[in-house]
């Protein structure tokens, strides 16, 4: 074939490839609700100020609202200027409570981006908290998901926001959503619950309700933040009488068994195993430790699980497992000690425990 003809054919093939790539990108972008405006360059300070003024005046178009959301997420100083400008936050909440669904979603995205920077989160909680809780109890899953994310950001970035949100009955509303939803929405609600309660003192009735409902939601493949929520609850010794039962303990062991030995991926999901081990360690050192320790050491899978955890390359998980092992070994109950000896658990686990200590602190046993 002549060289000129080859070049023409190659150019034609290259052009066809480019056309196919462009069409494929357009199809993917349409499914992701992306437009060319989403790929613009960074918004300047002047443009951000103009968008804030348009928001304050209530004259934002949908495209301008997207640009405002992008500006608030891109630089913390834009968020600070927005919140320091009188009337901007009030106007944004006006869009949130309006009857225009696209602008409701975009206003929520703006609130998520504002709270993510951690500036004046208590002000955002006071101004928008009640509306966010209302949306969480509503029927629109998209609005509920964004509202949960905004609560998570406020609770993580500034703990002064938490009492404000708790006063709006955030915990019962989120708990109801977690019990009636699934997938990412359930995960978002559980994450919000965990962030709200992990350092706060709640009433005994609410804690018992939260514990009972959380234990009822537990399965072999639970949402990650459900386990972190249960870990936070297990830190309260007053709740151990609810959690120190055979069914719950066996569920925790079953989760560990599945993650370590049964699922197709040979790597355990550390985000799941870490709270499970911490829950068991908390319960094995609490007021019902005898019941917990006996239940664990008598479980047929427990030696294999603890052996795997003590031998893991994840050092923080190795440390948590040593904590659990130490709580059982040092239990003051004669019954627990005799059971431990009768089952030859010390012979099975001692070597692994020594190696684990050596990896964590090479000079500890020198």
C-alpha positions in Angstrom: 0.0 0.0 0.0 1.3 3.5 -0.9 2.6 5.6 2.0 0.2 8.4 1.3 -2.8 6.0 1.4 -1.5 4.6 4.7 -1.4 8.0 6.2 -5.0 8.8 5.0 -6.2 5.5 6.5 -4.5 6.1 9.8 -5.9 9.6 10.0 -9.4 8.2 9.3 -9.0 5.6 12.1 -7.7 8.2 14.5 -10.6 10.5 13.8 -13.1 7.7 14.3 -11.4 6.8 17.6 -11.7 10.4 18.8 -15.4 10.5 17.8 -16.1 7.3 19.7 -14.3 8.6 22.8 -16.2 11.9 22.7 -19.6 10.1 22.3 -18.7 7.7 25.1 -17.7 10.6 27.4 -21.0 12.4 26.6 -23.0 9.3 27.4 -21.2 8.7 30.7 -21.5 12.4 31.6 -25.3 12.4 30.9 -25.8 9.4 33.2 -23.8 11.2 35.9 -25.8 14.4 35.5 -22.7 16.3 34.4 -22.5 19.1 31.9 -19.6 21.0 30.4 -20.2 23.8 32.9 -19.1 21.4 35.6 -15.6 21.3 34.1 -14.9 25.0 34.1 -11.8 26.5 35.6 -11.6 27.7 39.2 -14.0 30.4 40.3 -12.3 33.7 41.1 -12.8 35.7 44.3 -14.8 38.3 42.3 -17.0 35.7 40.8 -17.6 34.1 44.2 -18.6 37.5 45.7 -21.0 38.1 42.8 -22.6 34.7 43.3 -23.0 35.4 47.1 -24.7 38.7 46.3 -27.1 37.0 43.8 -27.9 34.4 46.4 -28.7 37.1 48.9 -31.0 38.8 46.5 -32.7 35.5 45.6 -31.8 35.8 41.9 -29.6 32.7 41.4 -30.2 30.6 38.4 -29.7 26.8 38.6 -26.3 27.0 36.8 -25.2 29.9 39.0 -26.3 27.8 42.1 -24.0 25.0 40.9 -21.2 27.5 40.5 -21.8 28.8 44.1 -21.7 25.2 45.4 -18.4 24.7 43.6 -17.0 27.9 45.0 -17.9 27.0 48.5 -16.3 23.6 48.2 -13.1 24.8 46.5 -11.7 27.3 49.0 -12.4 27.8 52.8 -12.1 31.6 52.4 -15.1 31.7 50.0 -17.1 29.9 52.7 -16.0 32.3 55.4 -16.9 35.3 53.2 -20.3 33.8 52.5 -21.1 33.2 56.2 -19.8 36.6 57.2 -22.0 38.4 54.6 -25.3 39.4 56.2 -28.3 37.7 54.7 -26.5 35.0 52.7 -27.1 32.1 55.0 -30.7 33.2 55.6 -31.3 33.4 51.8 -29.7 30.0 51.3 -32.1 28.4 53.9 -34.9 30.2 52.1 -34.1 28.1 49.0 -33.9 25.0 51.2 -37.4 25.5 52.5 -38.8 26.5 49.1 -40.8 24.5 46.6 -38.2 24.2 43.8 -36.7 20.7 44.1 -33.5 21.4 42.1 -32.7 24.5 44.2 -33.5 22.5 47.3 -30.9 20.0 46.4 -28.3 22.6 45.4 -28.9 24.6 48.7 -28.3 21.4 50.6 -25.1 20.8 48.7 -24.0 24.3 49.6 -24.7 23.6 53.3 -22.7 20.4 53.1 -19.8 22.3 51.6 -20.1 25.1 54.1 -20.1 22.8 57.1 -17.2 20.7 55.7 -14.8 23.7 56.3 -15.8 23.9 59.9 -16.3 27.7 60.0 -19.3 28.9 62.1 -20.8 25.4 62.3 -22.9 26.3 65.4 -24.4 29.2 63.4 -25.3 26.8 60.6 -26.7 24.3 63.1 -28.9 27.0 64.7 -30.1 28.4 61.4 -30.6 25.2 59.4 -30.7 22.4 62.0 -34.5 22.2 62.4 -35.0 22.2 58.6 -32.4 19.4 58.1 -34.1 17.2 60.7 -37.4 17.8 59.0 -35.9 16.7 55.7 -34.4 13.6 57.3 -37.9 12.6 58.4 -39.4 13.3 55.0 -39.8 11.0 52.0 -37.2 12.4 49.6 -34.1 10.1 50.0 -31.8 12.5 48.2 -32.6 15.4 50.5 -32.4 13.1 53.5 -28.9 11.8 52.4 -27.5 15.3 52.0 -29.1 16.4 55.3 -27.3 13.5 57.1 -24.0 14.5 55.5 -24.4 18.1 56.6 -25.1 16.9 60.2 -22.0 14.6 60.0 -19.8 17.6 58.9 -21.1 19.9 61.6 -20.6 17.3 64.4 -17.1 16.4 63.2 -15.8 19.9 62.6 -17.2 21.6 65.7 -18.5 19.7 68.7 -20.3 22.9 69.9 -22.8 22.1 67.1 -23.8 18.8 68.7 -25.9 20.1 71.6 -27.8 22.3 69.3 -28.6 19.5 66.9 -29.6 17.2 69.8 -32.1 19.8 71.0 -33.8 19.4 67.6 -34.4 15.7 68.4 -31.8 14.6 65.8 -31.1 11.2 67.5 -34.7 9.8 67.4 -35.2 11.1 63.8 -31.9 9.6 62.6 -32.6 6.3 64.4 -36.0 6.0 62.7 -34.4 6.7 59.3 -31.7 4.0 60.0 -34.3 1.4 60.8 -36.5 2.2 57.8 -33.9 2.7 55.1 -31.1 0.7 53.4 -27.9 1.2 51.4 -26.1 4.5 51.4 -28.9 6.3 53.1 -28.9 4.0 56.1 -25.1 4.3 56.3 -25.3 8.1 56.2 -27.9 8.1 59.0 -25.8 5.7 61.2 -22.7 7.8 60.6 -24.6 10.9 61.7 -25.8 9.0 64.8 -22.2 7.9 65.7 -20.8 11.4 65.3 -23.6 13.0 67.4 -23.5 10.6 70.4 -19.8 9.5 70.7 -18.9 12.2 73.2 -22.3 13.3 74.5 -24.3 12.3 77.6 -27.8 11.2 76.6 -30.8 10.2 78.8 -30.8 6.6 79.9 -34.1 5.9 78.1 -32.7 7.2 74.8 -29.5 5.2 75.2 -31.4 2.0 75.9 -33.7 2.7 72.9 -30.6 3.3 70.7 -28.8 0.2 72.0 -31.8 -2.1 71.5 -32.5 -0.8 68.0 -28.8 -1.0 67.0 -28.5 -4.6 68.1 -31.7 -5.5 66.3 -30.2 -4.1 63.0 -27.0 -6.2 63.3 -26.4 -8.8 60.7 -23.4 -10.8 59.4 -22.7 -8.1 56.8 -23.7 -5.0 58.8 -23.2 -1.3 57.8 -19.8 -0.2 58.9 -21.1 2.7 61.0 -23.5 0.5 62.8 -20.6 -1.3 64.4 -18.9 2.0 65.3 -22.1 3.1 66.9 -22.3 -0.1 68.9 -18.7 0.4 69.9 -19.5 3.9 71.2 -22.4 2.5 73.1 -20.3 -0.3 74.6 -18.1 2.3 76.2 -21.0 3.0 78.6 -20.9 0.5 81.4 -24.6 1.1 82.2 -25.5 -0.5 78.8 -23.5 -3.7 79.3 -26.4 -5.6 80.7 -28.2 -5.1 77.3 -25.2 -6.1 75.2 -23.6 -8.9 77.3 -25.9 -11.6 76.0 -25.1 -14.8 74.1 -26.9 -13.8 70.9 -25.2 -10.4 70.5 -21.8 -11.8 71.3 -22.1 -14.7 68.9 -23.2 -12.2 66.2 -20.0 -10.2 66.8 -17.9 -13.4 66.6 -19.7 -14.5 63.4 -18.9 -11.1 61.8 -15.2 -11.6 62.6 -15.4 -15.2 61.3 -16.9 -14.1 58.0 -14.4 -11.2 57.5 -11.4 -13.3 58.3 -12.2 -16.8 56.9 -15.3 -17.0 54.8 -15.6 -14.1 52.3 -14.0 -14.3 48.9 -11.5 -11.5 49.5 -8.7 -12.8 51.6 -8.0 -9.4 53.1 -10.3 -8.6 56.1 -12.2 -5.4 56.1 -10.4 -3.5 58.9 -13.1 -0.9 59.2 -15.4 -3.7 60.3 -13.0 -5.8 62.4 -11.7 -2.9 64.5 -15.0 -1.9 66.1 -15.9 -5.6 66.6 -12.7 -6.2 68.5 -13.2 -3.0 70.5 -16.8 -4.0 71.4 -15.7 -7.4 72.7 -12.8 -5.8 74.6 -15.0 -3.3 76.3 -17.6 -5.9 77.3 -14.9 -8.3 78.5 -13.7 -5.7 81.0 -17.1 -4.4 82.2 -19.5 -5.4 85.0 -20.7 -8.5 83.1 -17.2 -9.6 82.1 -17.5 -13.1 83.5 -20.5 -13.9 81.3 -18.8 -12.3 78.3 -15.5 -14.0 78.8 -17.1 -17.5 79.3 -19.2 -17.0 76.2 -16.2 -16.0 74.1 -13.7 -18.7 75.2 -16.4 -21.4 74.7 -17.1 -20.3 71.1 -15.5 -22.9 68.8 -14.2 -20.2 66.4 -12.7 -17.9 69.0 -9.2 -19.4 69.2 -8.8 -19.3 65.4 -10.1 -15.7 65.2 -7.8 -14.5 68.0 -4.8 -16.3 66.4 -5.5 -14.6 63.1 -5.9 -11.2 64.7 -2.7 -11.5 66.8 -0.8 -12.4 63.6 -2.2 -9.7 61.4 0.0 -7.1 59.7 -2.4 -4.3 60.7 -0.6 -3.2 63.9 -3.5 -1.2 65.3 -5.7 -4.3 65.0 -3.0 -6.4 66.6 -3.0 -3.9 69.5 -6.8 -4.1 69.9 -6.6 -7.9 69.9 -4.0 -7.9 72.6 -6.2 -5.7 74.7 -9.1 -8.2 74.3 -6.8 -11.1 75.1 -5.4 -9.4 78.2 -8.9 -8.6 79.5 -9.8 -12.3 79.3 -6.6 -13.7 80.7 -6.6 -11.2 83.6 -10.2 -11.8 84.5 -10.5 -12.3 88.3 -13.1 -15.0 88.0 -11.8 -18.5 88.9 -14.4 -20.0 86.6 -13.0 -18.0 83.6 -9.4 -19.0 84.5 -10.3 -22.6 84.8 -12.2 -22.6 81.5 -9.3 -20.9 79.8 -6.9 -23.6 81.1 -9.2 -26.6 80.4 -9.6 -25.5 76.8 -5.8 -25.2 76.4 -6.2 -21.7 75.1 -3.0 -20.4 76.7 -1.0 -23.1 74.8 -2.7 -22.2 71.6 -2.4 -18.4 71.9 0.6 -17.7 74.0 3.1 -17.9 71.2 1.0 -15.6 68.9 0.6 -13.1 71.8 4.3 -13.0 72.5 5.0 -12.4 68.8 2.4 -9.7 68.7 3.9 -7.9 71.7 7.3 -8.1 70.1 6.1 -6.5 66.9 4.4 -3.7 68.7 7.3 -3.1 71.1 10.6 -4.9 70.3 12.0 -4.0 73.7 9.1 -5.1 75.8 10.2 -8.7 76.3 13.9 -8.1 76.0 
